[in-house]
Amino acid sequence: MIKQRIIELLAQAASQAQESGKLPSVALPEITVEHPQNPEHGDYASSFPLKLARATGVSPLKIAQDVVGLIAPNPEIEAITVAPPGFINFTLSNDWLTRQVGSILAAGDAYGNIDLGQGSRVQLEFVSVNPTGPLHVGHGRGAILGSTLANVLAAAGYKVEKEYYVNDAGSQIDAFYRSLYARYQQCLGIDAEMPSGGYFGNYMVDLAKEIIAEKKDRFLSLPPEEALSQLGHIGLVKIMELIKSDLELLGVGFDVWFSEQSLFDKGQYQKVMALLRESGYIGEKEGATWFVSTALGEDKDNVVVRSDGSPTYFASDIAYHYNKFLERKFDTVINIWGADHQGHISRMKAVVAALGIAPERLKVIISQMVTLRRGDELVKVSKRSGDIITLREVVDEVGADACRFFFASRSADSQMDFDLELAKKQSADNPVYYVQYAHARIASILRLAQQRGIDYGDGDVSLLTTEPELTLIRKMLLLPEMVEVVAHTLEPHHLAYYAQDLATVFHSFYMQCRVVSEDEKLTKARLKLVEAAKIVLARTLCLMGMTAPEKM
C-alpha cells in the first residue's frame, strides 16, 4: 500500500535527521498518515512533526522541514510540502497513479488483500441464537456483521474460523421442550397447560403440527419425561435446521457449530471450574457457587452455580472461552453479541484474565437493535403470522443483497432503522441499487467493447490524464486501506461507505468521459481503467457478501 510506503519514508527521514543531529535522539512517536479533507492539500498528510515536537521541544514546522529535506525523490510521489503548524503533505504522481491500473488488473480477485494478520488465528463467534425459535430481523444484523467481518479479516491475512455456539443446554432449552410438549398435546386434543416462562409464539403450534404429521401421536404413550426429551430433541433439530436455512438465504455460513452441552459432556466445564477454584477465583456463599470477580477489579461477584446445583449461562461461557483460548488456542476471539449482553463483557474479560490470558485478546462487538419501517410507518408485527417478524420474511421481501448492505452500513453500536420500501427501490435513492448498478454499467461497457471486437490488451494507461480518470484511480486504490481499517476497528460499515463512494466516482467518470469513442488509443486506455474498476467494485461487493450483477 502506498500509505505504508509513505509511513516508511517518514520513518527513514526522521531517523536520518536524528543521526545527523538535526533532531534530538528521542523515541519516535507512532507515524500515521491520513487523507486531507481538502484535496488541494494532497493525497496524504501526516501530523507526525506535531507529535514529535511535544517530545523534543523543537518547533513542529522546523521538524517537518528537516524531515522533508531528507526524503529522496520517489516515483510514487509528485510533491511533498510542509504546511503550518507542522503538517507534511504528499501528492501522488499522475504517472504512478495510471500505472496502478495494470497492478489492479494483474491482481484480479486478490486485489485488496493485505498481510496484516500474518496467519494469526481468529475465532469469530456470531449469531448464536438460542435454538428455541426462528431468527428475527435483529439477529440478521449480527449475522451480517460477523459474516462481512470474517471476509475482511481473511482478506487481511488472518486465519478465520466462523462459529455458531448452539445453546442446547440450560433452562431455556428446558422451557422450549416443555412448551413444545404442551403444544403437541393441545394439537392432539389434550388440555395441557403451557409452562410459565414458556415460548408462546405461533411457530410453536406450527412446529407441533409438523411433528404430528410425521410422528402421529406416538409420544402420548411414553412416560412424560421420556416424551418430553424425545419430542424436545426433534423440535430442537428442526429449529436448528430452520436457523441454518435462514442464514443460508443471507449467504451466511459457519465452519463450526459448537454444542454448549458438549462442554459438560467432554469435561471442559469441570476442568475450568477446578482450575479457577485452585487459583482462588471460585467461592461458596449463600448456598451458591460464585466467581470472585471482585478479586479482578469488578464491582461484584457473579454466580456460576445456582443454589439448586444448576450452572448459569455465565458458567457455560467460562468453559466455552477456556475451550477457545486454552484448548483450541486461538490468538484472538471475537464475539458478536446482542444489546442485552452489554453487561456481560466486563465479567468475561475478568474470567479471561483469571485464566492467565491477556484480556485484550477477547474482543466483543455489541450489535444494537433494529427497527423496521415502511417509509414513515413503523412495522411492529408480521403480516404473515401476526407474530414476530422473522428474518426470512425480510429476506423474502427485499432480497439478501439489500439485507446484507443495509445491515452492514451502520456502526454496530448504533441503533438502526431498516426501511423496507427504500431497500426495494430501483433508483439512486437506494444505495444497494446505486452500487450494484455501477457494476452492471461497467459490465455493459465491456460487453459493448467485446461486441465491437475491441482488443484493449495493449491499451496505454499513460493516456489517462483527466481529473475524472485520475479521481477514479485514486478511489480504487483505497480498497486495501479499507480492508486494513475494518480489520483494525472491526467496523464493517466503512466498507459500505466505500462502496457508495466508489460507485459515485465511477458514475461521475462515466458521465464525463466517453469510454468507447472514435479515438482508438484513448478507448483502449479507458477500457483498461473500466475493467480495473469492475474488479475493485466486484471485490468490494464480494467482501460484503453481495452479488455483482452483470445486468440490471
N, C-alpha and C positions, 0 to 999 in steps of 0.2 A: 504493500500500500504506500502511496505517495505520502500520506500523513506520517507514517512511521519513518520514511526516509527523511522528512523534514526534521522530525524529532532527533534523529541520529546526527544530522548536520549541526543542529544547535548544540547537542551534547559535545560533539567533537570540537567545535569552535570555542565553547566555554572552557573546556579542558585545556586547549591551547592557550587561551587567554590567561588562565591560572599559571600554566607552566612558564609563560613569558613574563609573568609579574604584572600584567595589566589588571588582573583581578586577584583579590585575596584567595588563599587556598582554604576555602571552606567547603563543607559538603554541599553539593549542588542539589537544589530542590527538584522535585519531580517536574519534568518538562512536558507540558501539554500544548497542543495546538487546537485551534477552533476555526470555524468558518465565520468571518466577519459578517455582521448584519448588513453592512454597506458593501456591495460588490466592488465599489471603487477602491476599497482598501486591500483588494487582492482576493486570492482564493483561500488562504490560510493566515492565521495570525497567532502569535504567542505572547503571553504576558509574563513569560519566564524572567525577563530582567526585573520586573516589579517584585517578584518573589525573592530573587537573589539580592536585591537592594536591601531588603529587611535584614538579611544575614550579614551583609558586608558593610553597610553604611555608605556605599558608593551610589551615586546618582543613577537611577534606572535608565535614564537617557544615555548616559556615558556607557553603561554596561551594554545596552543594545547596540550602540555604535561600535564598541570594541569587538563584540561578538560577530556582528555582521561583517566587519572588516576582515575577519579570519575565515569566512565561508568561501571556499573556492567556487568558481563557476561550475554550474551543473546543467546538463542538457534538459532536465525536468523544469528548471526554474528560469523564468524570463527576467524577473526583477525581485530584489529584496530591499525593502525600505523600512526606515525607522520612523515611528510616529509618537508624539508626546502622549502620555508621560513616560513611555518606555516600551511601546509595543514593537514587535518585529513582524512585518507583513510580507507575505510571499505571493507572487503572481506566477502561475504556471505558464510554461512556454506553449504557444499555439502548435508548434511543430511536434512537441512531445504529446500534446493532447490528441492530435489527429492520429498519431502512431498507435495510440491505445485502442483504436477501433480494431486493428489487427490482433492485438492481445486478447481482446474480448472474444473475437471470432475464434481464435485458437483455443481459448479456454472452454468455450462451449458451455455445456450444462454445469461444468465445475466452476464457472465464473462466480465470484463472491465467496468462495471457500477460503478460509484462513486457518492458520495453525496455532490459534490462541490456546486451545486446550491441551495440545501435545499429547493426546491419547489419555488424558485424565478420565477416570471412570466416574460418571454421574448417574445417580439413580433419580428418576423423575416420577413421583407418585402423584396421580391426579384422578379426579372424579371420585372414585372410591365411595360411591353412594351405598348406603345400606340396601341390600337386595330385598327390600320389603315393598317395592312398588316401582312403577315406571319412572324414567328420568323426566324431570320437568325442565322448563326453559332455563332456569338458573343454573342447573347442572351443565347445560350446554356451554355456558361461558367458561367454566373451569376446564371443560374438555378441550375447547379450542385454545385456551391459553396454554395448556400443557402440551397439546399436540404441536402447536406452532413453535413453542419454545424448544421442544425436542428437535424439530427440524433445524432450527437455527444453531443450537448447540452442536449438533452433528456437523453442520457446515463450518462451525468454528473450531473443529478439530477435537471435540470431546467424544468419548465412547459413551453413548447414552443408552440407558435401559429404561423403558417406559413400563410402569407397573400400576395395576389396579389392585387395591387392597380390599379383598372381599370380606366384609364384616359378617361372617357366618357363625358368630358365637355371641353369647350375651343376652341381655334382657330384651333387646329389640327383636331379635330373631324369635325368642320365645313368644313375644306378643304377636308376631307375624304368624307363627304356627297356630296359635290359639284362635286368632281372628279367622284364618282360613278354615280351620276345623269347624268353627261356628257357622260360617257362610256355607260350607259344604253340607252341613246338617240341615240348615234352613232351606237350601235349594232342593233338598230331598223331603221337605215337608215336616221336619222335626223342629220343635220350638226350642232353639238353642240361644243362649244369651251371649252377646258379644262381650269380650273381656274389656274391663276398664283400661284405658290407655292403648286400646287396640287400633287396628287400621280399618277405617270405616269407608274408604274410597270405593266408588262403584267398580273399580278394576278388580277388587277382591271378589265381588259377586261373579264377574266375568271369568275370573281365574277358577273359581269353584265349579262353575258350569262347564268349563273346558275340561277339567279333571273328571267330572261326572261323565262327560261324553266319551272319555277314553277308558275310565276305570269302573264306571257304573257306581253301585252302592257298596262295593266290597269293603270299604273302611268302616262301615257301620257294624260289621260283625266282629271287628277286632276290639280288644281292650282299649279304652280311651287313650291311655298314654302311648300305646303302640300305634294306634291310628293317628294320633297327633304327630308322632315322629315321622311315620312313613308319608303321610299326606303333606306335612310341612316340608319335607325334603323335596318331594315332587314339585311343590309350589316354588321352593327356593331355586331349583334348577330352571324352572320355566321363567321366573323373573330375571335370572341371570342371562338366559338366552335372549330375552326381550331387551335387556340393557345392552348386550353385545350388538344386537341387531340395530338398535337405535344409534349407537356410536358408529357403526359401520356406515350408516346413511350419511353421517357427517365426515366420513373419511378418517375416523379416529380409531387407531388400533393400539394394542398393548403387546409387549414382549412377554410379560409375566402377569398371571392372575394369581395373586398371593392370598391364601386362605388364613384368616385370623385363627380359626380353630387349630390349624397346624402348629401354631406357636405353643399350644398346650399339649397337643398330641406328640410333638417331637422334642419337647423338653426345654425350649428356649425360655419360656416363662419361668420355669423352676430354676434354671441356671442363672438368669439375670437377678431374680429375687434373692437368691443365695449370695450372689456377688455383691449386691448392694447392701445386704444385711451385714456381710463381713466387713464392708467399708464403713459401717455405721450410719448408713443413709435410710435404713428401714427401722421403724419403731412401732410399738404397740401402745395404743391408748383408746379409751372409750369403747373397748371391745372390738376395735377395727385395727387394721394394719395401715401404716402411713409411710409415705415417702417424705423424709425430713428435708423438705425444700428450703426451710429457713437456714439450714446449715450452709446453703449456697447463695444466700442473699435474697431469697424470696420472702414475701410478706407473710406467707402462711404455708403450713404443711398440707399435703394432699393425700387423700385416701386412695390406697391401691387395692385393698381387700375389705369389703364391707363386713359388718358385724355378723351377717348371715353366712360368711365364707365365700361369697361370690366376688370375683375380680371386677374392678371397674374398667371402663374402656381405657382409662389412663394406664392401668397395669398392662393391658394388651399392647398399647402404644410403646411402653417401655421395652417390652420383649421384642416388638417389631423393630425398633431402632437399634437394639442390641444386635439383632439379626442383620440389619442393613450395614452397620458400621463394623462390627467385630467378627461377624461370620462371613458375610459376603464382601466385606472390605471395600465398600465404595469410598472414593475420595471425597465426594460431595453428595449430599442428599438434599433434594428439593421437593418440598411438599406443597401442593396447591390445595388449600382448604377454603371452606365456605366462611362467610362472615361470622357465623355462630361459634367458630373456633378461635377467634381472636385471643381470648383469654388463655388458650391452651399453649400458646407459643412459648411464653417465658418458662413455664414449668418443664416443657420438653427440652428447652435449652439447658435447664438445670440438670435434668437427667443425663443428657449427653455429657455435660461436664463431669458429673459423678462417675460416669463410665470411663473417664480419662480421655475423652475426645474433645478436641477444640470446638467450642460451640458454634464458631463461625462456619464450620463445615456443614452445619444444618441450616438450610435456608427455607423460609416459609413465605409463601405468597398467599395473601388473603384475597379471595375473589368476592367482590361485593354483589349486592342484589341486582336483579334485572327487572325492569318494569316494561310490560308490553303495552304498546299503543297502536291505534289505527288513526293516524293523524293526531287530532286533539283528543280523541276518545281513549280512555283508559280501559284496557282489556283485563278483566278480573277472573273470568271463568271460561271453561271450554265450551264452545258452541256444540261440539260433538257429544260430550258426556254430561255437561252441566256441572263438571267437577274440575279438578286441577287441569291446567293447560300443560300438556305433555310436550317434551322436546320434539317428538315425532310429528305432532300436529304443526309445529312451527316450520320444521324442515319441509314437510309436505306442501306447506303454503308458499314459502318464499324460496326454497331450494337450499342446498348445502353450501354453495359458494357464498350466498348472501349471509347465511348464518355465520360462516367462518369469518368473513370480513367484518361484519358488524361487531361480533363478539371480540375480535382481536383489535378493534380500532380504538378502544378506550383503555386507559390505565386500569389495572385490576383493582386498585384501591378506591376507585370512584364508582358510585352507583351509575347505572346507565339506563336510558330509555331506548327500547328497541321498537322502531316504527315499522310495523309490518307493511303498511302502504308504501312507504318510501323504499323499502327493500325490494318491492316488486316493480317499481317504476323503471321503464326503459327510456331513461333520459339522463342528462348530465347531472341532474339533482341527486341521483342515486350513485354514490361513489363506487359501488360494485360494478354497475353497468359502465360507468365512466372509465374505470381502469381496464376492464375486460374489452371494452370497445376499442381502446388504444391498441391492444394486441391484435384484435380482429382486423383493424385498419391496416396495421403493418403487414399482416398475412395477405391481405388483398393486394397491397402494393407489390409484394414479392410474387404473387400469382400472376399479376399483370406482366411483370418482367419475364416470367417464365413463358407466358403465352406469346410474348413478342420475341422469344429466343435470345434474350439479352444475357450474355455471359459476362458477369461483372467481377470475375475472379482476379482480373488484373487491374481493378479499379485503383486509382491513385488517390489515397485519402488526404494527401497534402493539399488537394483542391478544396477541402472543406475549411473555408476561411471565414464564412459569415457568422454573425453573432448567434442566430438560431441554431446553427450546426454545432458551434463550439459549446453553447449552453447545454445542448442535449448531451454531448460527450461528457461535460463536467458532471452532469446529473447521473449519468450512467456509471461513472467512476466511484460514486458514493456507496454502491451496494456493499462492497467489502467492509466499509466503515459502519454501515447499518448492522451488519452481522456482528461486528465487534461490539457495538453499542448495546444491542439486545442481549448478547452473551454476558456482558458486564453487568447490565442493570436488571436483567431478567424481566424486561418490559417489552413484549412483542408489539405493542401498539406503535412503536417507532417504525416498524416495517410497513404498517398500513398507511401511515402518513407519507412514507417514502414512495409507496406505490402510487398514491394520488399525485404527488409532486412530479414523479417521472411521467405519468400519463399526461399531466398538464403541459409539461415541457415538450413532450412529443407532439401533442395536438397543436401546440403553437408552432413548432417546427414545420409540421405538415401544412399549416395554413400559409406559411411564409415562403416555403421552399418547395417548388415543384420537383418531385423526385425523378420521374420518368419524363424526360424532355427531349428536345431536338439536339441538345448538347450531349453527345455520346460520352465524353470523358467525365463530365460532371454527373451524368446519370449513373454511371458505374460507381463513382465515388459515393454518391448518396445512397445507392442500393446497398453498398457495404455498411454504411452507417445505419441504415434501416434494419438490416439483418442483425447487426450488433445490438440495436435497441430491442429487437424481438427477443434475443437471448436474455438480456437483462430483465426485461419485463416478465418474461415467462419464468425466469428463475425466481423473481420476487414473488410471483403468484404461487409457484411451487413451494417455496418456503412457508407460505401461508396456508398450504394445503388446498389451494384452489386450482381450478382448471384454467387453461389459457386457450380460449376458443379461437379457432381459425376463421369462423364466420359468425356474424350476429345479424 
